Amino acid sequence: MRSRRTTLAVPASNPRFIEKARGLDSDEFFLDLEDAVAPQAKDEARANVVAALNDGDWGERVRVVRINDVTTPFAYRDVIEVVENAGANLDCLLLPKVSSPDHVVWLDLLLTQVERAAGLPVGRIGVEAQIEDAPGLTRVDEIAAASPRLEALVFGPGDLMASINMKTLVVGEQPPGYTEGDAYHYILMRILLAARAHDLQAIDGPYFNVRDVPAFRRAAERSAALGFDGKWVLHPAQIEAGNEVYSPAQDDYDHAELILDAYDHATRVQGRGAAMLGEEMIDEASRKMALVIAAKGRAAGLRRTKTFEP
């Protein structure tokens, strides 16, 4: 599991922002060739992406490039130029505005052709699919199954809110007049269920009031509670809060590791299908739940502070 607690958006047309991003503590970053780049600046932005990836200094972070969507004249050139010239230093391509599984299939096929031509390992570069409109949401299960390269589904709130005519102008905030519950709950659960059904990660979209960190935290806590793996960040101030929200608490991580140890001891040594951990009964369902928390904790770099004693 790649850790994607926070994914930092970096405009590929701005070398100063790219350089600043190298020193930030997000788990993942994406160099954006789409919305953040004007049409006349696409060529220069691609060159910036290639240089930034090949220069390194990104540590252990997941390296991603968001290309333009498949309906534009820029998408195929994004893939060819970036992968041919910097594919060895690229982990994933982020495909925006995915409204059909055909979009993912197109990217998979083109990636395979470019990898073969460039002498790169076929299939190593992953794909993240961004769900940003009503057609994409209604076909999200098909999209999630469209390619073995898929690693994550990403909620794109701004375009999706416009697609369904939601009454809001603040991306990530509840619409005026919606006073009960969460207006995004169905959308988030729809994406989450499709992701989990196909062993993908689910990533929440950005919160645009970038200096209001408490509001960002509240939005992040909603999707984290559902089971999302992370959230986009648009400003350095959001990174620390995002990393914290999408990481297990130390006590929860220790508890999960103890459950795994206790269950393993019960089944392997004692030949039992259930056991006691202190005053808590654990069984196979407990093991599955603990695996989720333990995996997220390990990916986040947490270390155990408690040891299992039979």
C-alpha positions as CSV (number, residue, x, y, z in Angstrom):
1,M,0.0,0.0,0.0
2,R,1.4,3.4,-1.0
3,S,0.7,6.0,1.6
4,R,-1.5,8.8,0.2
5,R,-2.7,10.6,3.4
6,T,-2.0,13.9,1.6
7,T,-1.6,14.6,-2.1
8,L,-0.1,18.0,-2.9
9,A,-1.2,19.7,-6.1
10,V,1.7,21.5,-7.8
11,P,1.2,23.7,-10.9
12,A,3.7,22.4,-13.5
13,S,3.9,25.8,-15.1
14,N,5.5,27.3,-12.0
15,P,9.1,26.2,-11.3
16,R,9.1,28.1,-8.0
17,F,6.2,26.1,-6.7
18,I,7.8,22.9,-7.9
19,E,11.0,23.7,-6.0
20,K,9.1,24.6,-2.9
21,A,7.2,21.3,-3.0
22,R,10.4,19.3,-2.7
23,G,10.7,20.3,0.9
24,L,7.1,19.7,2.0
25,D,5.9,16.6,3.9
26,S,3.1,15.3,1.8
27,D,3.0,11.6,1.1
28,E,2.3,12.2,-2.6
29,F,2.5,15.1,-5.0
30,F,1.2,15.6,-8.5
31,L,2.6,18.0,-11.1
32,D,-0.4,19.4,-12.8
33,L,-0.6,19.8,-16.6
34,E,-4.4,20.2,-16.6
35,D,-6.4,23.0,-14.9
36,A,-3.4,24.8,-13.4
37,V,-1.8,25.3,-16.9
38,A,-3.1,27.7,-19.6
39,P,-3.3,26.2,-23.1
40,Q,-0.5,28.3,-24.5
41,A,1.8,27.1,-21.6
42,K,1.3,23.3,-22.0
43,D,4.5,22.7,-23.9
44,E,6.7,24.5,-21.4
45,A,4.9,22.8,-18.5
46,R,5.7,19.4,-19.9
47,A,9.4,20.3,-20.1
48,N,9.2,21.5,-16.4
49,V,7.6,18.1,-15.4
50,V,10.4,16.1,-17.1
51,A,13.1,18.2,-15.5
52,A,11.5,18.1,-12.1
53,L,11.1,14.3,-12.1
54,N,14.6,13.6,-13.5
55,D,16.2,16.0,-11.0
56,G,15.0,13.8,-8.1
57,D,15.0,15.1,-4.5
58,W,11.5,13.8,-3.9
59,G,12.4,11.4,-1.2
60,E,9.9,8.5,-0.7
61,R,6.9,10.4,-1.9
62,V,4.6,9.0,-4.6
63,R,5.5,10.8,-7.9
64,V,2.4,11.6,-10.0
65,V,1.6,13.8,-13.1
66,R,-1.9,14.9,-13.8
67,I,-2.3,14.9,-17.6
68,N,-5.1,16.6,-19.5
69,D,-8.4,14.8,-20.0
70,V,-9.0,12.5,-23.0
71,T,-11.3,14.9,-24.8
72,T,-8.5,17.5,-25.2
73,P,-5.8,17.7,-27.9
74,F,-3.2,17.7,-25.1
75,A,-3.6,14.4,-23.4
76,Y,-1.8,12.0,-25.8
77,R,1.2,14.4,-26.0
78,D,1.3,14.6,-22.2
79,V,1.7,10.9,-21.9
80,I,4.2,10.5,-24.7
81,E,6.6,13.3,-23.7
82,V,6.5,12.7,-19.9
83,V,6.8,8.9,-20.0
84,E,9.4,8.8,-22.8
85,N,11.6,11.3,-21.1
86,A,11.0,10.7,-17.4
87,G,9.0,7.4,-17.1
88,A,11.7,5.8,-14.9
89,N,11.1,8.5,-12.3
90,L,7.3,8.4,-12.4
91,D,5.0,6.3,-10.3
92,C,1.5,7.2,-11.6
93,L,-0.4,9.2,-14.1
94,L,-3.5,11.0,-12.8
95,L,-6.4,11.0,-15.4
96,P,-8.9,13.7,-14.8
97,K,-12.6,13.9,-15.8
98,V,-13.0,10.1,-16.2
99,S,-16.6,9.6,-17.2
100,S,-16.2,6.2,-18.9
101,P,-14.1,3.1,-18.4
102,D,-13.0,3.7,-22.0
103,H,-10.9,6.6,-20.8
104,V,-8.9,4.4,-18.5
105,V,-8.5,1.7,-21.2
106,W,-7.2,4.4,-23.6
107,L,-4.6,5.5,-21.1
108,D,-3.6,1.9,-20.3
109,L,-3.0,1.1,-24.0
110,L,-1.1,4.2,-24.7
111,L,1.1,3.8,-21.6
112,T,1.9,0.2,-22.7
113,Q,2.9,1.4,-26.2
114,V,5.1,4.1,-24.8
115,E,6.7,1.9,-22.2
116,R,7.6,-0.7,-24.8
117,A,9.0,1.9,-27.1
118,A,11.1,3.5,-24.3
119,G,12.3,0.2,-22.9
120,L,10.5,0.7,-19.6
121,P,8.9,-2.2,-17.6
122,V,5.4,-2.6,-19.0
123,G,2.7,-2.0,-16.4
124,R,4.9,-0.4,-13.7
125,I,3.4,3.1,-14.0
126,G,0.1,3.2,-12.2
127,V,-3.1,5.2,-12.9
128,E,-5.3,7.3,-10.6
129,A,-8.8,8.0,-12.0
130,Q,-10.5,11.2,-11.0
131,I,-14.3,11.1,-10.8
132,E,-15.6,14.6,-11.7
133,D,-19.1,14.4,-13.2
134,A,-22.4,12.6,-13.0
135,P,-21.7,10.1,-15.8
136,G,-18.4,9.2,-14.1
137,L,-20.1,8.6,-10.8
138,T,-22.8,6.5,-12.3
139,R,-20.2,4.3,-14.0
140,V,-17.6,4.3,-11.2
141,D,-17.7,0.5,-10.7
142,E,-16.9,0.0,-14.4
143,I,-14.2,2.6,-14.2
144,A,-12.6,0.9,-11.1
145,A,-12.4,-2.4,-13.0
146,A,-11.1,-1.0,-16.3
147,S,-7.3,-1.6,-15.8
148,P,-4.9,-3.5,-13.6
149,R,-2.8,-0.3,-13.5
150,L,-5.5,1.5,-11.4
151,E,-4.3,2.3,-7.9
152,A,-6.8,4.9,-6.7
153,L,-10.1,6.7,-7.3
154,V,-10.0,10.4,-6.6
155,F,-13.1,12.6,-5.9
156,G,-13.1,15.8,-7.9
157,P,-15.6,17.9,-6.1
158,G,-15.5,21.2,-8.1
159,D,-16.4,19.8,-11.5
160,L,-18.8,17.2,-10.0
161,M,-20.7,19.9,-8.0
162,A,-21.1,21.9,-11.2
163,S,-22.1,18.7,-13.1
164,I,-25.1,18.1,-10.8
165,N,-25.9,21.8,-10.3
166,M,-25.2,21.8,-6.6
167,K,-25.8,25.2,-5.0
168,T,-22.3,26.1,-3.8
169,L,-19.4,28.2,-4.8
170,V,-16.9,26.9,-2.2
171,V,-15.3,23.6,-3.2
172,G,-15.4,21.1,-0.4
173,E,-17.9,23.1,1.8
174,Q,-21.5,22.2,2.5
175,P,-23.9,24.0,0.1
176,P,-26.1,26.8,1.6
177,G,-29.4,25.5,2.8
178,Y,-28.2,22.0,3.5
179,T,-28.4,21.9,7.2
180,E,-28.9,18.2,8.0
181,G,-26.1,15.6,7.4
182,D,-23.5,15.8,4.7
183,A,-24.3,16.7,1.1
184,Y,-21.3,14.7,-0.1
185,H,-22.0,11.5,1.8
186,Y,-23.6,9.6,-1.1
187,I,-20.9,10.6,-3.5
188,L,-18.1,9.7,-1.1
189,M,-19.6,6.3,-0.3
190,R,-20.2,5.5,-4.0
191,I,-16.5,6.2,-4.8
192,L,-15.3,4.4,-1.6
193,L,-17.3,1.2,-2.3
194,A,-16.2,1.0,-5.9
195,A,-12.6,1.5,-4.8
196,R,-12.7,-1.2,-2.1
197,A,-14.6,-3.7,-4.4
198,H,-11.5,-3.5,-6.7
199,D,-8.7,-3.2,-4.0
200,L,-8.1,0.5,-4.9
201,Q,-7.4,3.4,-2.6
202,A,-10.0,6.2,-2.3
203,I,-8.8,9.8,-2.1
204,D,-10.9,12.8,-1.1
205,G,-10.7,16.0,-3.1
206,P,-9.5,19.4,-2.1
207,Y,-10.9,22.0,0.3
208,F,-10.4,25.4,-1.4
209,N,-10.4,27.8,1.6
210,V,-6.8,26.9,2.0
211,R,-6.0,29.1,5.1
212,D,-8.9,27.8,7.1
213,V,-7.2,24.7,8.5
214,P,-9.9,23.9,11.1
215,A,-12.5,23.7,8.3
216,F,-10.1,21.6,6.2
217,R,-9.7,19.3,9.2
218,R,-13.4,19.0,9.6
219,A,-13.8,18.0,5.9
220,A,-11.0,15.5,6.1
221,E,-12.3,13.9,9.3
222,R,-15.6,13.2,7.5
223,S,-14.1,11.2,4.7
224,A,-11.5,9.6,7.0
225,A,-14.2,8.4,9.2
226,L,-15.8,6.6,6.2
227,G,-12.6,4.9,5.3
228,F,-10.9,7.2,2.8
229,D,-7.1,6.9,2.6
230,G,-6.3,10.5,2.1
231,K,-7.1,13.9,0.7
232,W,-5.7,16.5,-1.7
233,V,-4.0,19.5,-0.2
234,L,-3.6,22.8,-2.0
235,H,-1.5,24.7,0.6
236,P,1.4,23.7,2.9
237,A,-0.7,24.6,5.9
238,Q,-3.1,21.7,5.2
239,I,-0.4,19.0,5.1
240,E,0.2,18.5,8.8
241,A,-3.5,18.3,9.5
242,G,-4.1,15.9,6.6
243,N,-1.3,13.5,7.6
244,E,-2.6,13.4,11.2
245,V,-6.3,12.9,10.3
246,Y,-5.6,10.0,7.9
247,S,-3.1,8.2,10.1
248,P,-4.2,5.8,12.9
249,A,-3.7,7.1,16.4
250,Q,-0.7,5.4,18.1
251,D,-3.0,3.5,20.5
252,D,-5.2,2.3,17.7
253,Y,-2.1,1.2,15.7
254,D,-0.7,-0.7,18.7
255,H,-4.0,-2.3,19.4
256,A,-4.3,-3.5,15.8
257,E,-0.9,-5.1,15.8
258,L,-1.7,-6.8,19.2
259,I,-4.9,-8.2,17.7
260,L,-2.9,-9.6,14.8
261,D,-0.4,-11.2,17.1
262,A,-3.0,-12.6,19.4
263,Y,-5.1,-14.0,16.6
264,D,-2.0,-15.6,15.0
265,H,-1.0,-17.2,18.3
266,A,-4.6,-18.5,18.9
267,T,-4.9,-20.1,15.5
268,R,-1.4,-21.3,14.8
269,V,-0.3,-22.3,18.3
270,Q,-3.5,-23.1,20.2
271,G,-5.6,-24.2,17.3
272,R,-8.5,-21.9,18.1
273,G,-10.6,-19.7,15.9
274,A,-11.2,-17.1,18.6
275,A,-9.2,-15.8,21.5
276,M,-9.1,-13.2,24.2
277,L,-6.9,-10.1,24.2
278,G,-7.3,-8.8,27.7
279,E,-11.0,-8.4,28.2
280,E,-11.7,-8.3,24.4
281,M,-12.8,-11.3,22.3
282,I,-11.2,-11.4,18.9
283,D,-11.9,-13.6,15.8
284,E,-11.4,-13.5,12.0
285,A,-13.5,-10.4,11.7
286,S,-11.3,-8.7,14.3
287,R,-8.2,-9.8,12.3
288,K,-9.6,-8.2,9.1
289,M,-10.4,-4.9,10.8
290,A,-6.9,-4.9,12.4
291,L,-5.2,-5.5,9.1
292,V,-6.7,-2.3,7.8
293,I,-5.4,-0.2,10.7
294,A,-2.1,-1.9,10.8
295,A,-1.5,-1.4,7.1
296,K,-2.3,2.3,7.3
297,G,-0.1,2.7,10.3
298,R,2.9,0.9,8.7
299,A,2.4,3.0,5.5
300,A,2.4,6.1,7.6
301,G,5.7,5.1,9.2
302,L,4.3,4.4,12.7
303,R,6.3,2.1,15.0
304,R,5.0,-0.2,17.7
305,T,5.2,0.8,21.3
306,K,3.6,-2.4,22.8
307,T,4.6,-6.0,22.6
308,F,2.3,-9.0,22.6
309,E,2.6,-11.5,25.5
310,P,0.7,-14.7,25.2
